[in-house]
């Protein structure tokens, strides 16, 4: 009788960068049956704005880097074209949100729909038990709660749990984060020791399909005639028209530069009204809100929000978090109230609720509560 234990198979999402390369190598060294996968998410001709295509996400350079790691460590590597799904689920949604006067975070949607749900489908077809990524986050199963819990990574600066709050329990169950207990310098050192070419490759911070970081340019290119549709609206301060905006979709809450108006006191974008084609501006102290409402909520740690929980909420990726009281409404929306008012709460961005290092829940900000 053959008592040989089956080696678990894992699909590793590989961009060619240092993090995913190290994640793949760690899986090999831990004895997994590894399959490397690079996802093609968009076509350059559809998004524009990239003068250095070889260094960007989904580039030939990235694919070749991932393939070289796979060749060196003896595991197969495939490229999957998800560009149609990515355009439908992520890019179209990105444009739609801006046209609705909101400021979206496409990485949240991409993680949930593309990098997990669709990749897990592919992993199943390849006979893999789980997927692995180079994100700085941790996941564990809590016996008492009978739930998978997502937590911050050990490296507080690189922690990516904020952008992963949308993952379902099934996705978390089948996910491995080998970098969760590591810091970025440790990852780079390991990469250098293993001879990984991307060990010192610079970080990329822009949204992948807006490589020049110019959202206005992207929207004008992506939505034909957008300039003509949106121009000529009013910039309003204290109920009075103080200027003309270039199109409300090209502004975001808290923005000061590029308003094209002069005033004795610095003015910032306070709200955007697409229906009236109005951008409202105000002084800094009027940008603070006591709370917010969020939709499209995903509960992570608990089946329901504990009434006596001690929570902090992040209202953007680089936010340090602030004490809050959280309530889940009968409709499924989330009410978040802060002990101290928060500046420039922005509809379309995500709010993520933490209990210590654990992600409790998250959702898309729909309204701020003044």
C-alpha positions in Angstrom: 0.0 0.0 0.0 1.3 3.5 -0.9 1.2 5.8 2.1 3.0 8.6 0.3 1.5 11.9 1.4 0.2 14.1 -1.5 2.2 17.3 -1.9 -0.1 20.3 -1.8 -0.2 22.2 -5.1 -0.3 26.0 -5.0 -0.7 28.6 -7.7 1.5 31.6 -7.0 0.5 35.0 -8.6 3.7 36.4 -10.0 4.1 39.9 -11.4 7.8 39.7 -11.8 8.5 42.0 -8.8 10.5 41.1 -5.8 7.6 40.3 -3.5 5.8 37.8 -5.6 9.2 36.3 -6.7 10.2 35.7 -3.1 6.8 34.3 -2.3 7.2 31.7 -5.1 10.7 30.8 -3.9 9.5 30.3 -0.3 6.7 28.0 -1.5 9.2 25.9 -3.3 11.5 25.8 -0.3 8.6 24.8 1.9 7.9 21.8 -0.2 4.9 22.9 -2.2 4.1 21.8 -5.7 4.3 25.3 -7.3 2.7 26.6 -10.4 3.6 30.2 -11.3 0.9 32.4 -13.0 1.2 35.9 -14.4 -2.1 37.7 -15.1 -2.4 40.1 -18.0 -4.9 42.6 -16.9 -5.0 45.3 -19.6 -3.8 46.3 -23.1 -1.6 49.4 -23.3 -3.5 50.8 -26.3 -6.7 50.8 -24.1 -5.2 52.9 -21.3 -2.4 55.0 -22.7 -0.1 57.1 -20.6 2.8 54.7 -20.3 6.1 55.7 -21.8 8.1 53.0 -20.1 6.2 49.8 -20.8 9.0 47.5 -20.0 9.0 48.4 -16.3 5.3 48.4 -15.6 2.8 45.8 -14.2 1.8 43.1 -16.8 4.8 44.1 -19.0 6.9 41.7 -21.1 9.7 42.5 -18.7 7.6 41.4 -15.7 6.5 38.2 -17.5 10.1 37.3 -18.4 11.2 38.0 -14.8 8.6 35.6 -13.4 9.4 33.0 -16.1 13.1 33.2 -15.2 12.3 32.4 -11.5 10.1 29.5 -12.6 12.9 28.2 -14.8 15.6 28.5 -12.1 13.5 26.7 -9.5 12.0 24.1 -11.8 8.2 24.9 -11.7 5.8 25.6 -14.6 4.8 29.2 -15.4 1.7 30.3 -17.3 0.3 33.7 -18.5 -3.5 34.1 -18.2 -5.2 36.9 -20.1 -7.9 38.4 -17.8 -8.0 41.7 -19.7 -11.6 41.4 -20.8 -12.7 40.7 -17.2 -10.4 43.4 -15.8 -11.8 46.0 -18.2 -15.4 45.1 -17.3 -14.9 44.7 -13.5 -12.2 47.2 -12.7 -11.5 49.8 -15.4 -15.1 50.5 -16.4 -16.1 50.7 -12.7 -13.2 53.1 -12.2 -14.5 55.5 -14.9 -18.1 55.1 -13.7 -17.2 56.0 -10.2 -15.4 59.2 -11.2 -18.4 60.2 -13.4 -20.6 59.7 -10.4 -18.5 62.3 -8.5 -16.7 59.7 -6.4 -13.0 58.7 -6.0 -12.6 55.0 -6.4 -10.0 52.5 -5.2 -9.7 50.0 -8.0 -7.1 47.8 -6.2 -9.9 46.7 -3.8 -12.1 45.5 -6.6 -9.2 44.0 -8.5 -8.0 42.0 -5.5 -11.5 40.6 -4.8 -12.7 39.9 -8.3 -9.5 39.3 -10.4 -6.6 38.3 -8.2 -8.8 36.0 -6.1 -12.1 34.9 -7.5 -11.0 34.5 -11.1 -7.5 33.2 -10.2 -9.1 30.7 -7.8 -11.1 29.4 -10.7 -7.9 28.9 -12.7 -6.2 27.3 -9.7 -9.0 24.7 -9.5 -8.6 23.9 -13.1 -4.9 23.3 -12.5 -5.6 21.0 -9.5 -4.3 23.5 -6.9 -5.5 23.5 -3.3 -4.7 27.2 -2.8 -3.2 30.4 -4.2 -0.3 32.4 -2.9 0.6 36.1 -3.3 3.3 38.4 -2.2 1.0 40.7 -0.2 2.1 41.9 3.2 -0.8 40.5 5.3 -1.7 37.5 7.4 -4.5 35.0 7.6 -5.5 32.5 10.2 -8.4 30.4 11.2 -10.0 31.3 14.5 -11.4 28.2 16.2 -13.7 30.1 18.6 -15.2 32.3 15.9 -15.1 29.5 13.2 -14.0 32.1 10.7 -10.9 33.0 8.7 -9.4 36.2 10.0 -7.3 38.7 7.9 -4.7 40.7 9.8 -2.1 43.3 9.2 1.3 42.2 8.0 4.3 42.4 10.4 5.7 45.3 8.4 3.5 48.1 9.4 4.8 50.4 6.6 4.1 47.8 3.9 0.9 46.3 5.4 -1.7 45.7 2.6 -4.6 44.4 4.6 -6.6 47.6 3.8 -6.8 46.7 0.1 -7.7 43.0 0.9 -10.8 43.5 3.2 -13.1 42.5 0.3 -11.9 38.9 0.3 -14.6 36.3 1.1 -14.2 33.6 3.7 -13.7 31.0 0.9 -11.0 33.1 -0.6 -9.2 33.6 2.7 -9.5 29.8 3.4 -7.5 29.1 0.2 -4.9 31.9 0.5 -1.2 31.8 1.7 0.7 35.0 2.5 4.3 33.9 3.0 5.5 37.5 3.4 3.1 38.3 6.2 5.7 37.6 8.9 8.5 39.5 7.1 9.5 43.1 6.6 10.4 44.5 3.2 14.1 44.8 4.0 14.1 41.1 5.0 12.4 40.2 1.7 14.9 42.2 -0.3 17.8 40.5 1.6 16.4 37.0 0.9 15.9 37.9 -2.8 19.6 39.1 -3.0 20.8 36.0 -1.3 18.9 33.8 -3.8 20.1 35.8 -6.7 16.7 37.1 -7.7 17.2 39.9 -10.2 14.4 42.0 -9.0 15.8 42.2 -5.4 16.5 46.0 -5.6 13.8 46.8 -8.2 12.1 50.2 -7.2 8.5 50.1 -5.8 5.6 51.0 -8.1 2.9 53.0 -6.4 0.6 54.2 -9.2 -2.6 52.4 -10.2 -1.3 49.9 -12.8 -3.6 51.0 -15.7 -2.9 54.7 -15.0 0.9 54.4 -15.2 1.5 58.1 -15.6 -0.6 58.7 -12.4 -2.7 61.2 -14.4 -6.4 60.3 -13.8 -7.7 63.3 -15.7 -5.7 62.2 -18.8 -6.9 58.7 -18.4 -10.5 59.6 -18.1 -10.4 61.9 -21.2 -8.8 59.2 -23.2 -11.1 56.4 -22.0 -14.4 58.3 -22.2 -14.8 59.9 -25.6 -16.1 63.5 -25.5 -15.8 63.8 -21.7 -14.3 67.3 -21.8 -17.3 68.6 -23.7 -19.8 66.8 -21.6 -18.5 68.1 -18.2 -16.9 71.5 -18.8 -18.6 74.8 -17.9 -19.8 73.9 -14.4 -19.5 76.1 -11.4 -17.1 76.2 -8.5 -19.1 77.4 -5.5 -17.9 78.8 -2.2 -20.4 79.9 0.5 -23.3 79.6 -1.9 -21.6 81.9 -4.5 -20.0 81.1 -7.9 -16.3 81.8 -7.6 -15.1 80.0 -10.8 -15.6 77.5 -13.5 -14.4 73.9 -13.2 -12.8 71.8 -16.0 -15.1 68.9 -15.3 -16.2 67.6 -11.9 -14.8 64.1 -12.6 -11.3 65.6 -12.5 -11.5 66.7 -8.9 -11.4 64.9 -5.6 -12.3 65.8 -2.0 -9.6 67.7 -0.2 -7.9 68.9 -3.4 -6.4 72.4 -3.4 -4.1 72.6 -6.4 -5.4 73.2 -9.8 -8.7 74.8 -8.9 -7.9 77.9 -10.9 -9.5 80.3 -8.3 -7.9 82.9 -6.1 -9.1 83.7 -2.6 -7.7 85.3 0.6 -7.9 82.0 2.4 -6.8 78.6 0.9 -9.9 76.7 -0.4 -10.3 73.0 -0.9 -12.8 70.8 -2.6 -15.5 69.9 -0.1 -18.1 68.1 -2.2 -18.9 67.2 -5.8 -22.4 67.3 -7.2 -22.6 65.5 -10.6 -26.4 66.2 -11.0 -25.8 70.0 -10.7 -22.3 69.9 -12.3 -21.0 71.8 -9.2 -17.8 71.5 -7.3 -18.1 73.0 -3.8 -15.0 74.4 -2.1 -14.5 75.6 1.5 -11.9 76.5 4.1 -9.9 73.7 5.7 -11.8 73.5 9.0 -15.1 72.8 7.1 -13.6 69.6 5.6 -14.0 67.7 8.8 -16.8 65.1 9.3 -17.9 63.2 12.4 -18.7 60.0 10.5 -19.6 58.2 7.4 -21.9 55.6 5.8 -20.5 52.7 3.8 -22.1 50.3 1.3 -21.0 47.0 -0.3 -19.9 45.9 3.1 -17.8 42.7 3.7 -17.7 41.2 7.2 -14.4 39.5 7.8 -13.8 38.7 11.5 -17.3 38.4 12.8 -20.7 37.4 11.5 -22.0 40.6 12.9 -20.4 43.8 14.4 -20.0 43.4 18.2 -21.8 46.3 19.9 -19.0 46.6 22.6 -16.1 46.4 20.2 -13.1 48.7 20.4 -12.4 49.6 16.8 -10.2 51.9 14.7 -11.1 52.8 11.1 -8.9 53.7 8.2 -10.5 55.9 5.6 -7.7 55.7 3.0 -4.7 53.4 2.4 -2.1 55.6 4.1 -4.4 56.6 7.0 -3.1 55.7 10.5 -6.6 54.9 11.7 -8.8 56.5 14.3 -11.1 55.4 17.2 -14.7 54.9 16.1 -18.1 53.3 17.0 -19.4 51.0 14.3 -23.0 49.9 13.6 -24.3 47.5 10.9 -27.7 48.7 9.6 -30.6 46.4 8.7 -30.0 47.3 5.1 -26.4 46.0 5.3 -24.8 49.4 5.2 -22.3 50.5 7.8 -22.4 53.6 10.0 -19.0 54.7 11.4 -18.8 57.5 14.0 -15.4 58.9 15.0 -14.4 60.2 18.4 -12.6 63.1 16.7 -13.8 64.5 13.3 -11.8 63.2 10.3 -10.6 65.4 7.4 -11.7 64.9 3.8 -13.7 61.7 4.0 -14.1 60.8 0.4 -17.1 58.9 -1.2 -15.8 56.0 -3.4 -12.8 55.3 -1.1 -12.9 52.3 1.3 -13.3 52.4 5.0 -11.7 49.4 6.8 -12.5 48.6 10.4 -9.8 47.1 12.6 -9.7 45.5 16.0 -6.1 45.5 16.9 -4.3 44.1 13.9 -7.4 42.2 12.7 -9.7 43.3 9.9 -13.3 43.4 11.2 -15.1 44.7 8.1 -14.8 47.1 5.2 -17.0 48.9 2.7 -17.1 51.6 0.1 -17.8 55.1 1.5 -21.1 56.4 0.2 -21.7 59.5 2.3 -20.0 61.5 5.0 -21.8 62.6 8.1 -21.1 66.2 9.0 
